[in-house]
Amino acid sequence: MLNSVTMVGRLTRDPELRQTQSGNQVGNFTIACDGFPVNGEKQVVFMNCSIFGKGAETLTKFFKKGNLIGITGRLTQRKYQSKEGAQVTATEITVTQIEFVDSKADREGQNQQGEAVTEPQAKNVEAVEVSEDELPF
């Protein structure tokens, strides 16, 4: 069976880097992508994502809120019980590859200090692939 997701969207917040109990690094982030229009109105889809190992480190080092990011991965689901006792199912993307597309500052032609930018600031950032051995499941 096929379980593959490829999306391009903007980071809604700075990625978070943390470690699992087994010591693996994990980066968590959310991207916003265009959805299908409903009744002529633009829809936005927000997807929670996780990336493990070296990819998590690269993500938090080079990507910030507002960056346009390309991701490839697979859908995963986890079930847990909320504080109120309700069963909750969370769907997210386990990312295996990230790509820098551009940043909001590049799109606006300015860097963070408001200076004009003539070339993308992260021009040499390469895609990072995560091996199955780095995933905790």
RACORCOR-V717643 format. One record per residue. RES is the residue in three letters. PSI is psi in whole degrees, 0 to 359 (none if undefined). Layout:
BEGIN
RES_PSI, RES_PSI
END
This chain:
BEGIN
MET_153, LEU_131, ASN_89, SER_135, VAL_133, THR_125, MET_155, VAL_128, GLY_177, ARG_141, LEU_132, THR_346, ARG_168, ASP_138, PRO_148, GLU_135, LEU_130, ARG_177, GLN_144, THR_172, GLN_332, SER_1, GLY_1, ASN_142, GLN_141, VAL_134, GLY_129, ASN_137, PHE_166, THR_136, ILE_150, ALA_126, CYS_155, ASP_135, GLY_183, PHE_138, PRO_142, VAL_121, ASN_38, GLY_0, GLU_138, LYS_135, GLN_149, VAL_135, VAL_129, PHE_123, MET_127, ASN_140, CYS_153, SER_144, ILE_143, PHE_159, GLY_218, LYS_329, GLY_324, ALA_318, GLU_315, THR_316, LEU_308, THR_339, LYS_321, PHE_346, PHE_140, LYS_168, LYS_133, GLY_342, ASN_142, LEU_123, ILE_141, GLY_134, ILE_151, THR_139, GLY_209, ARG_153, LEU_138, THR_154, GLN_145, ARG_147, LYS_140, TYR_170, GLN_129, SER_171, LYS_332, GLU_356, GLY_2, ALA_145, GLN_130, VAL_137, THR_122, ALA_130, THR_131, GLU_173, ILE_126, THR_111, VAL_135, THR_346, GLN_138, ILE_149, GLU_135, PHE_121, VAL_303, ASP_181, SER_163, LYS_321, ALA_320, ASP_317, ARG_322, GLU_353, GLY_23, GLN_153, ASN_186, GLN_334, GLN_4, GLY_9, GLU_150, ALA_143, VAL_129, THR_335, GLU_152, PRO_139, GLN_332, ALA_46, LYS_325, ASN_12, VAL_128, GLU_162, ALA_145, VAL_127, GLU_144, VAL_130, SER_156, GLU_333, ASP_335, GLU_345, LEU_140, PRO_4, PHE_none
END
